[in-house]
Amino acid sequence: MADRTESVGGRAKSKRAKVTSEPRKMTLLGVGDLPEATASSGAIKLPPYETIALMLQGGGALGAYQGGVYQGLNEAGIHPNWIAGISIGALNTAIIAGNAPQDRVPRLLEFWETICQPAFMPPLPAFVEHAFFNSTDEIRKAFTAMQAASALVEGQKGFFIPRFPPPSPLAAGDPGTASYYDTRPLKATLEGLCDFDRINSRETRVSVGAVNVATGNFAYFDNTRMKLRAEHFMASGALPPGFAAVEIDGEYFWDGGLMSNTPLYEIAQATPRRDTLAFQVDLWSAKGPVPDSIVDVMGRVKDVQFSSRTRLVTDTMQRSQRFRNVLREVLEKVPVDVRNSDPWCKAAEELACSKRYNVIHLIYRHKEFEGHYKDYQFGLSTMREHWESGLTDIRGTLDHHDWLDMPKNDSGFVTHDIHRDGR
C-alpha cells in the first residue's frame, strides 16, 4: 500500500469536491488491509422500520471497535438514517455522516490510522510493532503501556498535542485553553475528512451530546435544529481536564460522557414515535471481573462509570413502551364516541403508542492484556484489533436474521446482544 505522506491537517480547507473525492487506499504502516467482506456478505432485507439508528458511545481509543461495526453494517447494506454519538462516538459520527456511503469505511480507517500515530515522533516500523504486539502477554502489556505513556507525553497526530508551557493549576485565563492538551489539530482533521455541507443537508439525522459547563445541563446538537460545525463534535469529546471546553455561540461545553455516555435516551424519547431498529455500540462493559490490584481497580472504575446508563435506559424504555402498548389496547375497547368526547381518553390517546423498538446491543469486551489506560492507548495494532472485534461482533449478530424482526411481544420492545444471547 502507498505510504501516506500528506497530513490530514494540510487538507483542512478542502472544498466539498475534495472531500468527496475517492479516499486514498490506506494501511499506513503495513498494519494490514481492512478485513474483506465475507463470502456470505450481501444486502439484508429489513422489515419496514421507519428509523434505523446507530448509537455510538464514548470511550477514546476503544472507538475503533465502532469502525468495525460500521463496516459490517455497510457490507450488509444497512444504512442508518439517524446517527447519534457522544465523545469518540461523536467523532465517528462526523466521519460517517460527513461522507458518501461508499467512502465512509475508507474515511473511518483514514481517521483512525491518522490519530493512532504519535504527534511528533515517527512511528515504529511495522515489523517492530508487530513483533512487540504479537509477543508474550507480558511484552504486549509493557508495549501498550509505553504507547499510552507516549499519548500522555506527546499527544496523537491530528488529534491533540500538549500545551507548552503547561498550564498553571491556579492561573486564571481563557476557558478555551484551560486544559493540558490542545485539540486544534482535531479541528483540522475533521474539516479535512468531513463534508459539513453533507452533514447539514439532513440526508442523515445527526445528534451529538455535550454538557453545558455553566448550567450543568445536557445538550444535544442536532442537524434538524441547527447547523453543525466541527466545534459541535469536538465539544462532545472535550473531556476535562485533558481537553478544554469548546465555545459554541458564546457558551462552553464539555464531553457528554460526564453526564450520560449513551445516546440511546435521545432516540428513545424522540417524537413522533416511530418503528425503530437501533444499533447501540458500547465501548465499556458493565460486567467484568472483580479487580484485585490498584491498577485493575482504576480500569474497572472506568467500566462501571461509563457503561452504567445503557442498561438503565433500555430497561426504562421497555417498561414505558409496554405501558404505551397496553394503553393503546385498552383504548381500542372504548367506544369511539367516548374516546372522541372524554378528555381523559383524549389525554390517553396522546400517551398511547403501538410503535415497536428493536435494540441491537454490541459491547466491546475487555482484553486480558489491556490496562486502565485502554481508552488512551492509541496504538495501530491495538486499533486494528478493536476494529476487527467490532466487525466480528456485528457479523455474528447479523447472522441471526430473526433478531432483526419487528418485536411481537406485548411491550413492543426487544433487545439482543451477541455476547448475552449466544452466537
KOLLUM-856777 format. One line per field, with one value per residue (C-alpha): x, y, z. Coordinates in steps of 0.5 Angstrom, whole numbers, plus 2048, in hexadecimal, padded with zeros to 3 digits. Example, Ala and Ser with C-alpha at 12.3 -4.5 7.8 and 13.67 -1.06 7.14 Angstrom:
residues 2
xx	(819_81B) .
yy	(7F7_7FE) .
zz	(810_80E) .
***
This chain:
residues 423
xx	(800_802_805_801_806_801_7FE_7F6_7F7_7FA_7F3_7EF_7ED_7EB_7E4_7DF_7E1_7E8_7E5_7E0_7E6_7E8_7EB_7F2_7F4_7F6_7FA_800_805_804_7FF_7FB_7F5_7EE_7EA_7E7_7DF_7DE_7DB_7D4_7D4_7CE_7C9_7C4_7BD_7BA_7B3_7B0_7B3_7B2_7B8_7BF_7C3_7CB_7CC_7D4_7D6_7DD_7E3_7E9_7EE_7E9_7E4_7E8_7E3_7DD_7E1_7E1_7D9_7D8_7DC_7D8_7D1_7D4_7D5_7CE_7CB_7C8_7C9_7C7_7C2_7C4_7CB_7CC_7D2_7D6_7DD_7E1_7DB_7D9_7E0_7DE_7D7_7DA_7DE_7D8_7D3_7D8_7DA_7D6_7D4_7DA_7DF_7DD_7E1_7E8_7E7_7E6_7EC_7F0_7EE_7F0_7F6_7F8_7F6_7FA_801_805_804_80B_810_810_80C_80F_811_80B_80F_812_80B_808_80E_80C_805_804_80A_808_803_808_80C_805_803_809_809_802_803_809_804_7FF_805_807_800_800_807_807_800_7FD_7FD_7F7_7F4_7F8_7FE_801_800_807_808_804_7FE_7FF_7F9_7F8_7F9_7F2_7F1_7ED_7E8_7EA_7F1_7F0_7F3_7F9_7F8_7F7_7F2_7F2_7F5_7EF_7EB_7F0_7EF_7E7_7E7_7EB_7E8_7E0_7DC_7D8_7D3_7D1_7D0_7CC_7C8_7C4_7C4_7C6_7C4_7CA_7CA_7D0_7CF_7D3_7D3_7D2_7D7_7D4_7CD_7CF_7C9_7CA_7C9_7C8_7CB_7C6_7C7_7BF_7BF_7C6_7CC_7D1_7D9_7DF_7DE_7D8_7DB_7E1_7DD_7DA_7E1_7E4_7E6_7E9_7EE_7F1_7ED_7EB_7E3_7E1_7DE_7D8_7D3_7D6_7D5_7DA_7D9_7DD_7DD_7D5_7D8_7D9_7D1_7CF_7D3_7CE_7CA_7C4_7C0_7C0_7BD_7B8_7B5_7B4_7AD_7A9_7AB_7AD_7AE_7B6_7BC_7C1_7C8_7CB_7D3_7D6_7DE_7DD_7DA_7D6_7D8_7DF_7E4_7E5_7EB_7F1_7F6_7F6_7F7_7F2_7ED_7EF_7ED_7E6_7E4_7E4_7E0_7DB_7DB_7DA_7D5_7D0_7CB_7CA_7C6_7C2_7C0_7BE_7BA_7B6_7B5_7B2_7AD_7AB_7AA_7A6_7A1_7A0_79E_799_796_795_792_78D_78B_789_784_781_77B_77D_778_77B_782_781_77D_780_786_78A_789_78C_792_793_793_799_79D_79B_79F_7A0_7A6_7AC_7B3_7B9_7BF_7C5_7CB_7D2_7D7_7DF_7E2_7E8_7EE_7F3_7F9_7F5_7F7_7F3_7F6_7F2_7EE_7F4_7F9_7F8_7FD_7FC_7FC_7F7_7F3_7F2_7F1_7EB_7E8_7E8_7E5_7DF_7DF_7DF_7D9_7D5_7D6_7D4_7CE_7CB_7CC_7C6_7C1_7BB_7BE_7BC_7B5_7B0_7AE_7A8_7A7_7A2_7A8_7A9_7B1_7B6_7BE_7C3_7CA_7CF_7D3_7CD_7C8_7CE_7D1) .
yy	(800_807_80B_811_817_81D_81E_81F_826_828_827_82A_830_82B_82C_827_824_823_820_81B_819_812_810_80E_807_806_802_807_802_7FC_7FA_7F6_7F8_7F8_7F1_7EF_7EE_7E7_7E3_7E3_7EA_7EE_7F2_7F0_7F2_7F5_7F6_7FD_800_808_809_806_809_808_80A_80B_80B_80F_80B_80E_809_804_808_804_7FE_802_803_7FB_7FB_800_7FC_7F6_7FA_7FD_7F7_7F4_7FA_7FD_805_808_80F_811_811_813_814_816_818_813_810_818_818_811_814_81A_816_811_817_81B_817_813_80C_809_80D_80C_806_808_80F_80C_808_80E_812_80C_80B_812_813_80D_810_814_81B_81D_817_812_80B_805_801_7FC_7F5_7F8_7FA_7F3_7F0_7F3_7F3_7EB_7E9_7E7_7EA_7ED_7F0_7F2_7F6_7F9_7FC_7FE_802_805_807_80A_80E_811_813_817_81A_81B_81B_818_81A_81E_81E_821_824_826_82D_831_834_82F_833_835_832_838_83E_840_841_83F_839_837_836_833_82C_828_827_82B_828_82D_827_823_829_829_821_822_827_823_81D_81F_823_827_829_822_821_827_825_821_81B_817_81A_81B_81C_81D_81E_823_826_82E_830_836_833_82B_829_824_827_823_827_824_826_826_82C_830_830_82B_82D_82A_82D_829_823_825_827_821_81E_823_81F_824_825_822_826_82D_82F_831_837_837_83D_840_83A_835_82D_827_820_81D_817_81B_81A_814_810_80D_811_80C_810_816_811_80D_814_817_819_817_810_80B_804_804_7FF_801_7FF_801_801_801_801_800_7F9_7FA_7F3_7F1_7ED_7F0_7F3_7F1_7F7_7FE_7FE_7FA_7FE_804_800_7FD_804_807_801_802_80A_80A_804_805_808_804_7FE_803_807_800_7FD_804_804_7FD_7FF_805_802_7FD_802_805_7FF_7FD_804_803_7FC_7FF_805_800_7FD_804_806_80B_811_810_811_817_81B_819_81D_817_813_818_819_812_812_816_812_80B_808_802_803_7FE_7FE_7F9_7FB_7F7_7F8_7F7_7F8_7F8_7F2_7F4_7F0_7ED_7F1_7F8_7FC_802_806_803_809_80D_807_809_804_802_7FA_7FB_800_7FA_7F5_7FA_7FA_7F3_7F2_7F6_7F3_7EC_7EE_7F1_7EC_7E7_7EB_7EC_7E4_7E4_7E6_7E6_7EB_7F0_7EE_7F3_7F2_7EE_7EE_7F2_7F7_7F8_7F9_7F4_7F4_7EF_7EE_7E9_7E8_7E7_7E3_7DF_7DE) .
zz	(800_7FF_805_807_807_807_80D_80E_811_80B_807_80D_808_802_7FE_7FE_7F8_7FB_801_7FD_7F8_7F8_7FF_7FF_800_807_80C_80D_811_80E_813_80E_80A_80C_80D_807_806_808_802_805_806_802_803_808_807_80E_810_80F_814_814_818_817_81D_81E_825_827_82E_830_832_82F_82B_82C_827_821_823_820_81A_819_81B_816_810_812_811_80B_808_80A_806_80D_80C_813_812_819_81C_823_827_82D_82E_829_826_824_820_81D_81B_818_813_812_810_80D_807_802_803_7FF_802_80A_80B_808_80B_812_811_80F_815_81A_816_817_81E_820_81E_823_822_821_821_81B_81D_81E_817_816_817_81E_820_81E_822_828_828_826_82B_832_836_83B_835_832_838_839_832_832_839_835_830_835_838_831_830_837_836_82E_82C_826_81F_81C_823_829_82B_832_833_834_839_83D_840_848_84C_84F_84A_847_840_83A_83B_834_836_83D_83B_83B_833_82D_829_823_81F_81F_81C_816_816_816_811_80C_80D_80D_809_80D_808_807_80F_80F_808_80D_809_80F_816_81B_822_827_82E_833_839_83A_83F_842_843_844_83F_83A_833_82C_826_820_819_819_81D_81C_817_81A_819_81B_822_824_823_827_82D_82D_82E_833_839_83E_841_83B_836_836_836_82F_82E_829_829_82F_833_835_835_838_836_836_83A_840_841_83C_838_833_82E_82F_833_82E_829_82E_830_829_826_822_824_81E_81D_81E_81D_822_822_829_828_82F_831_838_83B_842_843_845_84A_851_851_856_855_855_84D_84C_850_84C_846_849_84C_844_842_847_847_83F_83E_844_840_83A_83E_842_83B_838_83E_83F_837_837_83D_83A_834_837_83A_834_830_836_836_82E_82F_835_830_82B_82F_831_82C_827_829_830_82E_82A_82F_836_838_83C_835_831_836_836_82E_82F_833_830_82A_826_823_824_826_825_828_826_82B_829_82F_82F_833_837_835_83A_838_839_83F_842_83C_837_835_833_830_829_826_81F_820_826_822_81D_822_824_81D_81C_822_820_819_81C_821_81C_817_81C_81E_817_816_81B_816_81A_81F_81A_81A_81D_824_825_82D_831_832_82B_82D_82D_82E_82B_82D_829_830_834_82F_82C_825) .
***
